Amino acid sequence: MLKGGTVLRLHEMKADGKSIRQIAKETGHSRNTVRKYVRDGHIPEAKERAKRGSKLDPYKETIDRWMREDGLFNCQAMLLRLREQGYTGGATIIKDYVQSKRPPRQPKATMRYETRPGEQAQVDWGYCETVDANGHSHKLPAFVMVLGYSRAIYVEFARRCDISSFLRCFVHAIEHFGGVPKIMLTDHMKTVVTGMNDDGTPQWNRQFEDFALSIGLTPKLCKVRRPETKGKVERGVQFVKDNFWPGRTYTDIADLNRQAVHWCRQVDQRIHGTTGERPCDRLKEEPLLPLPSPDRLMKFLREERTVSLDGFVSFDGVRYGVHWRYSGQRVLVRQVGTHVEIWHQGERIAVHEKSNLWCGMVRLPGQYEGLKAAEGALKPKPLGREVWAPEVEKRSLAQYEALAVMGSC
């Protein structure tokens, strides 16, 4: 009996118009054999291979019982139990068998929660991979806020995700939206949550707590291990990574944030896939709380720093100079527009144009003026002095002998 591949070859040759004689000559088969397979359409039937027994066969009833009665579907647990019963096979055939018997898993369903206008904002940090001008790769934190009702989004990149950066980004976000939401929903980010009380309530960062009370904001945590409760911002972070970030180029972080704000305004004009409306239109329907006064907000944008011994203050990755007399002193630093102000005991001691160069240094004109002259006055060098010995009267030995004789009388 010819094999299937050979028979197919005979049919191909016949389809090409070759005669039985030609096919027989080229293939070496007899004309009767060729005629049998070609003219009669005879196709050989494949022989069914005898199934080999599996090492798992004696234990399949046991496995079925475990799955049916005990709800056991963990293959590693099954393997340990079967080993105790003498099973010598591997884990793969157990997994294959259990997979064929496992009931289909019920997809995890979640109930969509729609917030009322002006009620809630969801906040989170995301991290975008970037390569700096020197070719070094690192992750850049991105602050993302999404308003729950309108789905309006705000994105700002920062050097760090500390409490100072968080408050600064938050202020910029509410200024961008034109008001304050009633509730801020976030996860257990260390930036704002320092721990949990015995009753399960969060311990808020003291600085953030003061900020929230000052602007009328109520912070809330999403449920533990339930990030979908803040799914709007989770999807917002991913939207930034997928839509804004790929191929993005920028000269510095200020340029990047200008691009981010422009992008936010653009995407807020699209039709949102869930609401079917433009976020910019729904934003007009949000009765946000009025913005606090600039003075009240500025209180939380000041950062306390210690002046280094060489007269510099570190702020947002850049060192700004102050007069050397403030070395070692505690000062307040704040950004006002495009400038950085440094204050000491209510007095503004330095103003610099904001630098966006990472690890840069900005000197203050006259920063070290008077330092050399003051060094000696402030701390004189320790000195020793050589003095002349006092004059001593010189006497002859005869005088000393005469005095000795008088003393013995």
DRENDO-1510 file (C-alpha; in Angstrom, 1 decimal, always signed):
<recs>
REC; n; res; u; v; w
REC; 1; MET; +0.0; +0.0; +0.0 .
REC; 2; LEU; +1.3; +3.4; -1.0 .
REC; 3; LYS; +1.7; +6.2; +1.5 .
REC; 4; GLY; -0.5; +9.2; +1.4 .
REC; 5; GLY; +2.2; +11.5; +0.2 .
REC; 6; THR; +3.0; +9.2; -2.7 .
REC; 7; VAL; -0.7; +8.9; -3.7 .
REC; 8; LEU; -1.1; +12.7; -3.7 .
REC; 9; ARG; +1.9; +12.9; -6.0 .
REC; 10; LEU; +0.3; +10.5; -8.4 .
REC; 11; HIS; -2.9; +12.6; -8.5 .
REC; 12; GLU; -0.8; +15.7; -9.1 .
REC; 13; MET; +0.9; +14.1; -12.1 .
REC; 14; LYS; -2.4; +13.0; -13.5 .
REC; 15; ALA; -3.8; +16.5; -13.1 .
REC; 16; ASP; -0.9; +17.8; -15.0 .
REC; 17; GLY; -2.1; +15.7; -18.0 .
REC; 18; LYS; +0.3; +12.9; -17.8 .
REC; 19; SER; -0.8; +9.4; -18.9 .
REC; 20; ILE; -0.8; +6.3; -16.8 .
REC; 21; ARG; +2.2; +5.0; -18.7 .
REC; 22; GLN; +4.2; +8.2; -18.1 .
REC; 23; ILE; +3.4; +8.3; -14.4 .
REC; 24; ALA; +4.3; +4.6; -14.0 .
REC; 25; LYS; +7.6; +5.2; -15.8 .
REC; 26; GLU; +8.5; +8.3; -13.8 .
REC; 27; THR; +7.5; +6.8; -10.4 .
REC; 28; GLY; +8.6; +3.2; -10.9 .
REC; 29; HIS; +5.2; +1.8; -10.0 .
REC; 30; SER; +3.3; -0.6; -12.2 .
REC; 31; ARG; +0.6; +0.7; -14.5 .
REC; 32; ASN; -2.0; -1.3; -12.6 .
REC; 33; THR; -0.9; +0.3; -9.3 .
REC; 34; VAL; -1.0; +3.8; -10.8 .
REC; 35; ARG; -4.4; +3.1; -12.3 .
REC; 36; LYS; -5.7; +1.7; -9.0 .
REC; 37; TYR; -4.9; +4.9; -7.1 .
REC; 38; VAL; -5.5; +7.5; -9.8 .
REC; 39; ARG; -8.4; +6.2; -11.9 .
REC; 40; ASP; -10.3; +4.6; -9.0 .
REC; 41; GLY; -9.6; +7.5; -6.6 .
REC; 42; HIS; -8.2; +5.1; -4.0 .
REC; 43; ILE; -6.9; +6.9; -0.9 .
REC; 44; PRO; -5.1; +4.8; +1.7 .
REC; 45; GLU; -6.6; +5.0; +5.2 .
REC; 46; ALA; -4.2; +5.8; +7.9 .
REC; 47; LYS; -3.8; +3.1; +10.5 .
REC; 48; GLU; -4.9; +4.2; +13.9 .
REC; 49; ARG; -2.1; +4.0; +16.3 .
REC; 50; ALA; -2.6; +2.1; +19.5 .
REC; 51; LYS; -2.9; +4.5; +22.4 .
REC; 52; ARG; -0.2; +4.1; +25.0 .
REC; 53; GLY; -1.1; +4.0; +28.6 .
REC; 54; SER; -0.4; +7.0; +30.8 .
REC; 55; LYS; +1.1; +6.8; +34.3 .
REC; 56; LEU; -1.8; +9.0; +35.3 .
REC; 57; ASP; -4.5; +6.6; +34.2 .
REC; 58; PRO; -4.7; +4.7; +37.6 .
REC; 59; TYR; -5.2; +8.0; +39.4 .
REC; 60; LYS; -7.7; +9.8; +37.2 .
REC; 61; GLU; -10.7; +8.7; +39.2 .
REC; 62; THR; -9.0; +10.0; +42.3 .
REC; 63; ILE; -8.3; +13.4; +40.6 .
REC; 64; ASP; -11.9; +13.5; +39.4 .
REC; 65; ARG; -13.2; +13.0; +42.9 .
REC; 66; TRP; -10.9; +15.7; +44.3 .
REC; 67; MET; -12.2; +18.2; +41.7 .
REC; 68; ARG; -15.8; +17.2; +42.1 .
REC; 69; GLU; -16.1; +16.8; +45.8 .
REC; 70; ASP; -13.3; +18.9; +47.3 .
REC; 71; GLY; -13.0; +21.6; +44.7 .
REC; 72; LEU; -9.3; +20.9; +44.4 .
REC; 73; PHE; -7.8; +22.2; +41.2 .
REC; 74; ASN; -4.3; +23.1; +42.4 .
REC; 75; CYS; -2.0; +20.8; +40.4 .
REC; 76; GLN; +1.0; +21.1; +42.8 .
REC; 77; ALA; -1.2; +20.0; +45.7 .
REC; 78; MET; -2.4; +17.1; +43.6 .
REC; 79; LEU; +1.1; +16.1; +42.8 .
REC; 80; LEU; +2.1; +15.9; +46.4 .
REC; 81; ARG; -0.9; +13.8; +47.3 .
REC; 82; LEU; -0.4; +11.5; +44.3 .
REC; 83; ARG; +3.3; +11.0; +45.2 .
REC; 84; GLU; +2.1; +9.6; +48.6 .
REC; 85; GLN; +0.0; +7.1; +46.7 .
REC; 86; GLY; +2.9; +5.9; +44.5 .
REC; 87; TYR; +2.5; +8.1; +41.4 .
REC; 88; THR; +5.8; +8.4; +39.5 .
REC; 89; GLY; +4.8; +10.6; +36.6 .
REC; 90; GLY; +5.4; +14.3; +36.2 .
REC; 91; ALA; +3.3; +17.4; +36.8 .
REC; 92; THR; +2.7; +18.3; +33.2 .
REC; 93; ILE; +0.3; +15.5; +32.5 .
REC; 94; ILE; -1.6; +16.4; +35.7 .
REC; 95; LYS; -2.0; +20.0; +34.5 .
REC; 96; ASP; -3.1; +18.9; +31.0 .
REC; 97; TYR; -5.7; +16.5; +32.5 .
REC; 98; VAL; -7.0; +19.1; +35.1 .
REC; 99; GLN; -7.2; +21.8; +32.4 .
REC; 100; SER; -9.5; +19.6; +30.3 .
REC; 101; LYS; -11.8; +19.1; +33.3 .
REC; 102; ARG; -11.6; +22.6; +34.9 .
REC; 103; PRO; -14.9; +24.5; +34.8 .
REC; 104; PRO; -14.6; +27.8; +32.9 .
REC; 105; ARG; -13.6; +30.7; +35.2 .
REC; 106; GLN; -16.2; +33.3; +35.8 .
REC; 107; PRO; -14.8; +36.6; +34.6 .
REC; 108; LYS; -14.4; +39.1; +37.4 .
REC; 109; ALA; -17.2; +41.6; +37.2 .
REC; 110; THR; -17.1; +45.1; +38.6 .
REC; 111; MET; -19.9; +47.6; +39.0 .
REC; 112; ARG; -19.3; +50.9; +37.3 .
REC; 113; TYR; -19.6; +53.8; +39.8 .
REC; 114; GLU; -20.5; +57.2; +38.2 .
REC; 115; THR; -19.8; +60.2; +40.3 .
REC; 116; ARG; -22.0; +63.3; +40.5 .
REC; 117; PRO; -20.7; +66.6; +38.9 .
REC; 118; GLY; -18.1; +68.3; +41.1 .
REC; 119; GLU; -18.0; +65.4; +43.6 .
REC; 120; GLN; -14.7; +63.6; +43.0 .
REC; 121; ALA; -11.2; +63.7; +41.6 .
REC; 122; GLN; -9.0; +60.6; +41.3 .
REC; 123; VAL; -5.2; +61.1; +41.7 .
REC; 124; ASP; -2.2; +58.9; +41.2 .
REC; 125; TRP; +1.4; +58.9; +40.3 .
REC; 126; GLY; +2.6; +57.2; +37.1 .
REC; 127; TYR; +6.2; +56.6; +35.9 .
REC; 128; CYS; +7.4; +57.1; +32.3 .
REC; 129; GLU; +10.7; +55.7; +31.0 .
REC; 130; THR; +12.9; +58.4; +29.6 .
REC; 131; VAL; +16.4; +58.8; +28.2 .
REC; 132; ASP; +18.2; +62.1; +29.1 .
REC; 133; ALA; +20.5; +64.1; +26.9 .
REC; 134; ASN; +23.5; +62.0; +28.2 .
REC; 135; GLY; +21.9; +58.8; +27.2 .
REC; 136; HIS; +21.0; +57.7; +30.7 .
REC; 137; SER; +17.7; +55.9; +31.2 .
REC; 138; HIS; +15.5; +56.6; +34.2 .
REC; 139; LYS; +11.9; +56.9; +35.3 .
REC; 140; LEU; +10.2; +60.3; +35.4 .
REC; 141; PRO; +7.2; +60.6; +37.8 .
REC; 142; ALA; +4.0; +61.9; +36.3 .
REC; 143; PHE; +1.2; +63.4; +38.5 .
REC; 144; VAL; -2.2; +62.5; +37.0 .
REC; 145; MET; -5.6; +63.9; +38.1 .
REC; 146; VAL; -8.9; +62.9; +36.5 .
REC; 147; LEU; -12.3; +64.5; +37.4 .
REC; 148; GLY; -14.8; +61.7; +38.0 .
REC; 149; TYR; -17.8; +63.2; +36.2 .
REC; 150; SER; -16.3; +65.0; +33.2 .
REC; 151; ARG; -13.2; +62.8; +32.8 .
REC; 152; ALA; -11.2; +66.0; +32.3 .
REC; 153; ILE; -7.5; +65.2; +32.8 .
REC; 154; TYR; -4.4; +67.0; +34.1 .
REC; 155; VAL; -0.8; +65.8; +33.8 .
REC; 156; GLU; +2.3; +67.2; +35.3 .
REC; 157; PHE; +5.8; +65.7; +35.4 .
REC; 158; ALA; +8.0; +66.2; +38.5 .
REC; 159; ARG; +11.6; +65.4; +39.5 .
REC; 160; ARG; +10.4; +63.5; +42.6 .
REC; 161; CYS; +7.1; +62.2; +44.0 .
REC; 162; ASP; +7.5; +63.7; +47.5 .
REC; 163; ILE; +4.9; +65.7; +49.4 .
REC; 164; SER; +6.2; +69.0; +48.2 .
REC; 165; SER; +6.0; +68.0; +44.5 .
REC; 166; PHE; +2.5; +66.4; +45.2 .
REC; 167; LEU; +1.1; +69.7; +46.7 .
REC; 168; ARG; +2.6; +71.8; +43.9 .
REC; 169; CYS; +1.1; +69.5; +41.2 .
REC; 170; PHE; -2.2; +69.5; +43.0 .
REC; 171; VAL; -2.4; +73.3; +43.1 .
REC; 172; HIS; -1.6; +73.5; +39.5 .
REC; 173; ALA; -4.3; +70.9; +38.7 .
REC; 174; ILE; -7.1; +72.7; +40.5 .
REC; 175; GLU; -5.9; +76.0; +38.9 .
REC; 176; HIS; -6.1; +74.2; +35.5 .
REC; 177; PHE; -9.7; +73.0; +36.2 .
REC; 178; GLY; -10.7; +76.3; +37.7 .
REC; 179; GLY; -11.9; +74.8; +41.1 .
REC; 180; VAL; -11.6; +72.2; +43.8 .
REC; 181; PRO; -13.4; +68.9; +43.8 .
REC; 182; LYS; -15.2; +67.9; +47.1 .
REC; 183; ILE; -13.4; +64.5; +47.4 .
REC; 184; MET; -10.0; +63.3; +46.4 .
REC; 185; LEU; -9.7; +59.5; +45.9 .
REC; 186; THR; -6.3; +57.9; +45.9 .
REC; 187; ASP; -4.6; +54.6; +46.9 .
REC; 188; HIS; -2.2; +54.1; +49.8 .
REC; 189; MET; +0.5; +56.2; +48.2 .
REC; 190; LYS; +3.3; +57.0; +50.7 .
REC; 191; THR; +3.3; +60.6; +49.6 .
REC; 192; VAL; +0.1; +61.4; +51.5 .
REC; 193; VAL; -0.5; +58.3; +53.7 .
REC; 194; THR; +2.0; +57.7; +56.5 .
REC; 195; GLY; +0.2; +54.6; +58.1 .
REC; 196; MET; -3.0; +53.2; +59.3 .
REC; 197; ASN; -4.7; +53.6; +62.7 .
REC; 198; ASP; -5.9; +50.7; +64.8 .
REC; 199; ASP; -9.5; +51.4; +63.7 .
REC; 200; GLY; -8.5; +51.1; +60.0 .
REC; 201; THR; -8.6; +54.9; +59.3 .
REC; 202; PRO; -5.6; +56.4; +57.5 .
REC; 203; GLN; -2.9; +58.5; +59.0 .
REC; 204; TRP; -2.5; +61.4; +56.6 .
REC; 205; ASN; +0.7; +63.3; +56.1 .
REC; 206; ARG; +0.4; +66.3; +58.4 .
REC; 207; GLN; +1.3; +68.8; +55.7 .
REC; 208; PHE; -1.2; +67.2; +53.3 .
REC; 209; GLU; -3.9; +67.1; +56.0 .
REC; 210; ASP; -3.4; +70.9; +56.6 .
REC; 211; PHE; -3.6; +71.5; +52.9 .
REC; 212; ALA; -6.9; +69.5; +52.5 .
REC; 213; LEU; -8.5; +71.3; +55.4 .
REC; 214; SER; -7.5; +74.7; +54.1 .
REC; 215; ILE; -9.0; +74.2; +50.6 .
REC; 216; GLY; -12.1; +72.3; +51.7 .
REC; 217; LEU; -11.0; +68.9; +50.3 .
REC; 218; THR; -12.0; +65.5; +51.7 .
REC; 219; PRO; -9.4; +62.8; +51.0 .
REC; 220; LYS; -10.5; +59.2; +50.8 .
REC; 221; LEU; -8.6; +55.9; +50.2 .
REC; 222; CYS; -9.8; +53.3; +47.7 .
REC; 223; LYS; -10.4; +49.8; +49.0 .
REC; 224; VAL; -7.3; +47.7; +49.7 .
REC; 225; ARG; -6.4; +45.5; +46.8 .
REC; 226; ARG; -9.2; +47.0; +44.7 .
REC; 227; PRO; -7.5; +49.5; +42.4 .
REC; 228; GLU; -10.5; +49.4; +40.1 .
REC; 229; THR; -12.3; +51.7; +42.6 .
REC; 230; LYS; -10.1; +54.5; +41.2 .
REC; 231; GLY; -10.2; +53.0; +37.7 .
REC; 232; LYS; -10.7; +56.4; +36.0 .
REC; 233; VAL; -7.2; +57.6; +37.0 .
REC; 234; GLU; -5.7; +54.1; +36.5 .
REC; 235; ARG; -6.9; +54.3; +32.9 .
REC; 236; GLY; -5.8; +57.9; +32.7 .
REC; 237; VAL; -2.2; +57.0; +33.7 .
REC; 238; GLN; -2.2; +54.3; +31.0 .
REC; 239; PHE; -3.7; +56.7; +28.5 .
REC; 240; VAL; -0.8; +59.1; +29.2 .
REC; 241; LYS; +1.7; +56.3; +28.7 .
REC; 242; ASP; +0.1; +55.0; +25.5 .
REC; 243; ASN; -1.0; +58.3; +23.9 .
REC; 244; PHE; +1.1; +61.2; +25.1 .
REC; 245; TRP; +4.5; +59.6; +25.9 .
REC; 246; PRO; +5.6; +57.4; +23.0 .
REC; 247; GLY; +8.2; +59.3; +20.9 .
REC; 248; ARG; +7.9; +62.5; +23.0 .
REC; 249; THR; +10.9; +64.8; +22.9 .
REC; 250; TYR; +11.5; +67.8; +25.2 .
REC; 251; THR; +14.4; +70.1; +26.1 .
REC; 252; ASP; +13.7; +70.3; +29.9 .
REC; 253; ILE; +10.9; +69.5; +32.3 .
REC; 254; ALA; +9.3; +72.9; +31.9 .
REC; 255; ASP; +9.0; +72.3; +28.2 .
REC; 256; LEU; +7.6; +68.9; +28.8 .
REC; 257; ASN; +5.0; +70.2; +31.2 .
REC; 258; ARG; +4.0; +72.9; +28.6 .
REC; 259; GLN; +3.5; +70.1; +26.1 .
REC; 260; ALA; +1.5; +68.0; +28.7 .
REC; 261; VAL; -0.9; +70.9; +29.4 .
REC; 262; HIS; -1.5; +71.4; +25.7 .
REC; 263; TRP; -2.1; +67.7; +25.2 .
REC; 264; CYS; -4.6; +67.7; +28.1 .
REC; 265; ARG; -6.6; +70.5; +26.4 .
REC; 266; GLN; -6.6; +68.6; +23.2 .
REC; 267; VAL; -7.7; +65.2; +24.5 .
REC; 268; ASP; -10.4; +66.9; +26.6 .
REC; 269; GLN; -12.0; +67.9; +23.3 .
REC; 270; ARG; -12.4; +64.3; +22.0 .
REC; 271; ILE; -15.6; +62.3; +22.5 .
REC; 272; HIS; -15.0; +60.1; +25.5 .
REC; 273; GLY; -15.6; +56.4; +25.0 .
REC; 274; THR; -17.6; +55.9; +28.2 .
REC; 275; THR; -19.6; +59.1; +28.5 .
REC; 276; GLY; -20.1; +59.7; +24.8 .
REC; 277; GLU; -19.5; +63.4; +25.4 .
REC; 278; ARG; -16.5; +65.7; +25.4 .
REC; 279; PRO; -14.8; +66.2; +28.8 .
REC; 280; CYS; -14.4; +69.9; +28.1 .
REC; 281; ASP; -18.2; +70.2; +27.8 .
REC; 282; ARG; -19.0; +68.1; +30.9 .
REC; 283; LEU; -16.3; +70.1; +32.8 .
REC; 284; LYS; -18.6; +73.2; +32.5 .
REC; 285; GLU; -21.3; +71.2; +34.4 .
REC; 286; GLU; -19.0; +70.5; +37.4 .
REC; 287; PRO; -19.9; +72.7; +40.4 .
REC; 288; LEU; -16.3; +72.8; +41.7 .
REC; 289; LEU; -15.5; +74.6; +44.9 .
REC; 290; PRO; -14.0; +78.0; +44.3 .
REC; 291; LEU; -10.2; +78.3; +44.3 .
REC; 292; PRO; -8.6; +79.5; +47.5 .
REC; 293; SER; -6.8; +82.9; +47.5 .
REC; 294; PRO; -3.3; +82.9; +46.1 .
REC; 295; ASP; -1.9; +83.7; +49.6 .
REC; 296; ARG; -3.6; +80.6; +51.1 .
REC; 297; LEU; -2.2; +78.4; +48.4 .
REC; 298; MET; +1.3; +79.9; +48.5 .
REC; 299; LYS; +1.5; +78.8; +52.1 .
REC; 300; PHE; +1.7; +75.2; +50.9 .
REC; 301; LEU; +4.0; +75.9; +48.0 .
REC; 302; ARG; +6.9; +76.9; +50.3 .
REC; 303; GLU; +9.5; +74.4; +51.2 .
REC; 304; GLU; +11.8; +74.5; +54.1 .
REC; 305; ARG; +15.5; +74.0; +53.4 .
REC; 306; THR; +18.9; +74.4; +55.2 .
REC; 307; VAL; +21.5; +76.5; +53.5 .
REC; 308; SER; +24.6; +74.5; +52.8 .
REC; 309; LEU; +28.0; +75.6; +54.1 .
REC; 310; ASP; +29.0; +76.9; +50.7 .
REC; 311; GLY; +25.8; +79.1; +50.6 .
REC; 312; PHE; +23.4; +77.1; +48.4 .
REC; 313; VAL; +19.8; +75.9; +48.7 .
REC; 314; SER; +18.6; +72.8; +46.9 .
REC; 315; PHE; +15.2; +73.1; +45.2 .
REC; 316; ASP; +13.6; +70.8; +42.6 .
REC; 317; GLY; +17.0; +69.4; +41.6 .
REC; 318; VAL; +18.8; +72.7; +41.3 .
REC; 319; ARG; +21.1; +74.5; +43.8 .
REC; 320; TYR; +20.4; +78.2; +44.2 .
REC; 321; GLY; +22.8; +80.6; +45.9 .
REC; 322; VAL; +22.2; +82.9; +48.9 .
REC; 323; HIS; +24.6; +85.2; +50.7 .
REC; 324; TRP; +27.2; +83.3; +52.6 .
REC; 325; ARG; +26.1; +84.8; +56.0 .
REC; 326; TYR; +23.0; +82.5; +55.8 .
REC; 327; SER; +25.1; +79.3; +55.7 .
REC; 328; GLY; +23.6; +76.7; +58.0 .
REC; 329; GLN; +20.3; +78.7; +58.5 .
REC; 330; ARG; +16.8; +77.4; +57.8 .
REC; 331; VAL; +15.1; +79.2; +55.0 .
REC; 332; LEU; +11.8; +78.9; +53.0 .
REC; 333; VAL; +11.9; +78.4; +49.2 .
REC; 334; ARG; +9.0; +78.9; +46.9 .
REC; 335; GLN; +8.4; +79.1; +43.1 .
REC; 336; VAL; +6.5; +82.2; +41.9 .
REC; 337; GLY; +5.8; +82.0; +38.2 .
REC; 338; THR; +9.2; +81.6; +36.5 .
REC; 339; HIS; +11.2; +82.6; +39.5 .
REC; 340; VAL; +12.4; +81.0; +42.7 .
REC; 341; GLU; +12.3; +83.1; +45.9 .
REC; 342; ILE; +14.2; +82.4; +49.1 .
REC; 343; TRP; +13.0; +83.8; +52.4 .
REC; 344; HIS; +14.6; +84.0; +55.9 .
REC; 345; GLN; +12.6; +85.1; +58.9 .
REC; 346; GLY; +10.1; +87.0; +56.8 .
REC; 347; GLU; +12.7; +88.7; +54.6 .
REC; 348; ARG; +13.3; +87.8; +51.0 .
REC; 349; ILE; +17.0; +87.2; +50.7 .
REC; 350; ALA; +17.3; +86.0; +47.1 .
REC; 351; VAL; +15.4; +85.8; +43.8 .
REC; 352; HIS; +16.5; +83.6; +40.9 .
REC; 353; GLU; +15.1; +82.8; +37.5 .
REC; 354; LYS; +13.8; +79.2; +37.7 .
REC; 355; SER; +16.4; +76.7; +36.2 .
REC; 356; ASN; +15.2; +73.5; +34.6 .
REC; 357; LEU; +18.6; +72.0; +34.2 .
REC; 358; TRP; +18.8; +68.8; +36.4 .
REC; 359; CYS; +21.6; +69.1; +39.0 .
REC; 360; GLY; +22.3; +72.7; +37.9 .
REC; 361; MET; +23.8; +75.5; +40.0 .
REC; 362; VAL; +22.7; +79.1; +40.1 .
REC; 363; ARG; +24.9; +81.6; +41.9 .
REC; 364; LEU; +23.8; +84.8; +43.5 .
REC; 365; PRO; +25.7; +88.0; +42.5 .
REC; 366; GLY; +28.0; +89.0; +45.4 .
REC; 367; GLN; +27.3; +85.6; +47.1 .
REC; 368; TYR; +30.7; +85.5; +48.8 .
REC; 369; GLU; +31.3; +89.3; +49.1 .
REC; 370; GLY; +33.1; +90.1; +52.4 .
REC; 371; LEU; +33.8; +86.5; +53.2 .
REC; 372; LYS; +37.6; +86.8; +53.3 .
REC; 373; ALA; +37.6; +90.0; +55.3 .
REC; 374; ALA; +35.2; +88.4; +57.8 .
REC; 375; GLU; +37.1; +85.2; +58.3 .
REC; 376; GLY; +39.7; +86.8; +60.5 .
REC; 377; ALA; +37.3; +88.9; +62.5 .
REC; 378; LEU; +34.9; +86.1; +63.1 .
REC; 379; LYS; +37.4; +83.5; +64.2 .
REC; 380; PRO; +41.0; +84.8; +64.9 .
REC; 381; LYS; +43.8; +82.3; +64.3 .
REC; 382; PRO; +45.3; +80.9; +67.5 .
REC; 383; LEU; +48.7; +82.5; +68.1 .
REC; 384; GLY; +51.6; +82.0; +70.6 .
REC; 385; ARG; +54.0; +84.8; +71.6 .
REC; 386; GLU; +57.7; +84.8; +72.5 .
REC; 387; VAL; +58.7; +87.4; +75.1 .
REC; 388; TRP; +62.0; +88.6; +76.5 .
REC; 389; ALA; +63.2; +87.1; +79.9 .
REC; 390; PRO; +63.3; +89.6; +82.8 .
REC; 391; GLU; +66.8; +91.1; +83.8 .
REC; 392; VAL; +68.4; +89.2; +86.8 .
REC; 393; GLU; +71.1; +91.0; +89.0 .
REC; 394; LYS; +74.5; +89.3; +88.8 .
REC; 395; ARG; +76.8; +89.0; +92.0 .
REC; 396; SER; +80.3; +87.6; +92.5 .
REC; 397; LEU; +81.0; +84.3; +94.4 .
REC; 398; ALA; +82.9; +86.2; +97.2 .
REC; 399; GLN; +79.7; +88.1; +98.0 .
REC; 400; TYR; +77.8; +84.8; +98.3 .
REC; 401; GLU; +80.5; +83.3; +100.6 .
REC; 402; ALA; +80.4; +86.4; +102.9 .
REC; 403; LEU; +76.7; +86.0; +103.3 .
REC; 404; ALA; +77.1; +82.4; +104.2 .
REC; 405; VAL; +79.7; +83.2; +107.0 .
REC; 406; MET; +77.3; +85.8; +108.4 .
REC; 407; GLY; +74.5; +83.3; +108.5 .
REC; 408; SER; +76.5; +80.8; +110.5 .
REC; 409; CYS; +77.4; +83.3; +113.3 .
</recs>
